[in-house]
Amino acid sequence: MPELPEVETVRRQLEPLVSNAKIIDARAHRSPKFAPALEAIGSTVANVHRRGKYLLVGLLDPGQAPGGPPSRELIVHLGMTGALHVDDTSPSDPYERASWDLADGRTLWFRDIRRFGRIAVVSAGDHQALPTLHHLGPEPFDPALDGPRFHRALAASRSRVKTHLLSQRPIAGVGNIYADEALWRAGINPGIRRVGPTRAEALLGHIRDVLAEALDHGGTTLRDYRTPDRSTGQNQFRLDCYGRSGRPCRRCATPLISRELDQRTTTSCPNCQAR
Ligand SMILES: [Zn+2]
């Protein structure tokens, strides 16, 4: 599933492609997860922002002056297999779930094989219809997020530390890949329920590092993740922990183990992450 580095990579490519483009028509799969795409007809794209794993496309309503604050947002969650492309011709693809025709003849479209993605159009900033987005924790690179604040956020739940990270509440944008990577770097057992202040601060630093490094490498492509220009990420060649079950730990050579933790496959080093 695309996590922060993948979604931010998409955002960076997408914004210059669609900014100032007017949406003159749209088509969408009838599912309520995709049908709201039609509500963007007539709007002009102002910008493309990101919160956690969500893309927020700012929309100017018809007649609204360019340069002003967008009155609405087109929200796209890529789910497991979603990708956005901008092409000169209309898509002809069995996995097209929504498409937006732009006034200059190009088409922005959403491809999603497994249909775990989601599209919504809301008043700008009104995210109550999307509870995960509404309750999202701080962005990892928010300067106001420091060790003590992150420690308090972790301590607010009795869940296992990895499960709590995946909830998006202590910090936004971390999924299975980068949670496993950051916990491995921090030497923290993903199954523990209490993380002290010193280890919490260290974990925050490792989360920031793994996300920043992955972003530098265009994200991690395991199977389906593609950027708007259809390129893959390169970070999959740099993973230390995720997907390396049975292979030697790069720190201590103990074989990594994989287990189900609250229904999520979790890889860790039984030696470095014993507690
Ligand atoms: Zn180890």
Residues whose N, C-alpha, C, O or C-beta is under 5 A from the ligand:
A	BS01	ZN	C249 R251 C252 A253 T254 C269 N271 C272
